[in-house]
Amino acid sequence: MDAILGGTIYRSDQNYTYVSQVVIPPVSGQQPYSIFFSLEKTKKAAAPAVEMYVKSAYLSPLKHKPNAQNWRFKALVGETAGLFDPKAKGRKK
């Protein structure tokens, strides 16, 4: 999870599934690890929050369409949580 925080993620499908790739250090060299997940705004939280649902994760090179939308993970979390509107400039108060 630490590696995904600063990473770029890509839309994997039209059901708001995203994919990110992190590198994990196994015994012999580093391996690419793909994580497929969705994010949903937490409805009952006192502060803006999201819930992340991992749908699949396995050792594999990153798989996404060449023209897939991409975001910084932190930006997508902020957008999903409602901290800012991606179409507006600046943050919500």
RODO-2510 file (C-alpha; in nm, 4 decimals, decimal comma):
residues 93
     n   res          X          Y          Z
     1     m     0,0000     0,0000     0,0000
     2     d     0,2900     0,2359     0,0639
     3     a     0,4039     0,1952    -0,2962
     4     i     0,0620     0,2795    -0,4415
     5     l     0,0318     0,6099    -0,2498
     6     g     0,2709     0,7936    -0,4784
     7     g     0,1898     0,5907    -0,7868
     8     t    -0,0055     0,6385    -1,1045
     9     i    -0,3197     0,4339    -1,1559
    10     y    -0,5152     0,3589    -1,4713
    11     r    -0,8802     0,2910    -1,5398
    12     s    -0,9039    -0,0801    -1,6105
    13     d    -1,2696    -0,1050    -1,7142
    14     q    -1,5929     0,0926    -1,7275
    15     n    -1,7047    -0,0297    -1,3836
    16     y    -1,4574     0,2023    -1,2111
    17     t    -1,2002    -0,0674    -1,1584
    18     y    -0,8501     0,0726    -1,1490
    19     v    -0,5137    -0,0927    -1,1856
    20     s    -0,1793     0,0059    -1,0442
    21     q     0,1533    -0,1646    -1,0474
    22     v     0,3932    -0,1797    -0,7577
    23     v     0,7282    -0,3500    -0,7354
    24     i     0,7766    -0,5973    -0,4549
    25     p     1,1194    -0,7283    -0,3584
    26     p     1,1147    -1,1085    -0,3484
    27     v     1,4168    -1,3200    -0,2703
    28     s     1,5647    -1,2938    -0,6224
    29     g     1,5104    -0,9556    -0,7857
    30     q     1,2071    -0,7300    -0,7927
    31     q     0,8736    -0,8461    -0,9328
    32     p     0,5909    -0,6378    -1,0892
    33     y     0,2667    -0,6788    -0,8919
    34     s    -0,0651    -0,5579    -1,0411
    35     i    -0,3486    -0,4556    -0,8095
    36     f    -0,7072    -0,4224    -0,9422
    37     f    -0,9363    -0,2260    -0,7119
    38     s    -1,2306     0,0088    -0,6793
    39     l    -1,2804     0,3133    -0,4557
    40     e    -1,6102     0,4230    -0,3023
    41     k    -1,6903     0,7269    -0,0922
    42     t    -1,7615     0,6292     0,2682
    43     k    -2,1145     0,7473     0,3398
    44     k    -2,1251     0,7417     0,7206
    45     a    -1,7832     0,8886     0,8036
    46     a    -1,7614     1,2179     0,9930
    47     a    -1,4789     1,3368     0,7645
    48     p    -1,4280     1,2744     0,3915
    49     a    -1,3122     0,9143     0,3475
    50     v    -1,3048     0,6349     0,0908
    51     e    -1,3143     0,2577     0,1036
    52     m    -1,0835     0,0583    -0,1222
    53     y    -1,1951    -0,2837    -0,2439
    54     v    -0,9202    -0,5015    -0,3903
    55     k    -1,0757    -0,7178    -0,6607
    56     s    -0,7598    -0,8984    -0,7665
    57     a    -0,3846    -0,8767    -0,7216
    58     y    -0,1120    -1,0924    -0,8675
    59     l     0,2414    -1,0982    -1,0046
    60     s     0,2092    -0,9567    -1,3548
    61     p     0,3258    -0,6626    -1,5661
    62     l     0,0841    -0,3685    -1,5739
    63     k    -0,2134    -0,4324    -1,8037
    64     h    -0,4206    -0,1387    -1,9249
    65     k    -0,5416    -0,0033    -2,2560
    66     p    -0,2930     0,2311    -2,4267
    67     n    -0,5408     0,5228    -2,4074
    68     a    -0,6650     0,4480    -2,0530
    69     q    -0,7244     0,7473    -1,8252
    70     n    -0,4649     0,7818    -1,5545
    71     w    -0,4441     0,9632    -1,2210
    72     r    -0,2148     0,9983    -0,9268
    73     f    -0,3589     0,7709    -0,6576
    74     k    -0,3848     1,0545    -0,4047
    75     a    -0,5747     1,2727    -0,6548
    76     l    -0,8291     1,0003    -0,7267
    77     v    -0,8818     0,9398    -0,3542
    78     g    -0,9382     1,3137    -0,2986
    79     e    -1,1808     1,3319    -0,5895
    80     t    -1,3716     1,0197    -0,4785
    81     a    -1,3889     1,1427    -0,1168
    82     g    -1,5342     1,4735    -0,2341
    83     l    -1,2432     1,6899    -0,1204
    84     f    -1,2366     1,8670    -0,4551
    85     d    -1,4183     1,8771    -0,7868
    86     p    -1,1782     1,7824    -1,0672
    87     k    -1,3510     2,0282    -1,3016
    88     a    -1,3224     2,3227    -1,0594
    89     k    -1,0054     2,5010    -0,9586
    90     g    -0,9040     2,4744    -0,5935
    91     r    -1,0337     2,2708    -0,3006
    92     k    -1,3708     2,2686    -0,1292
    93     k    -1,3767     2,4304     0,2123
***
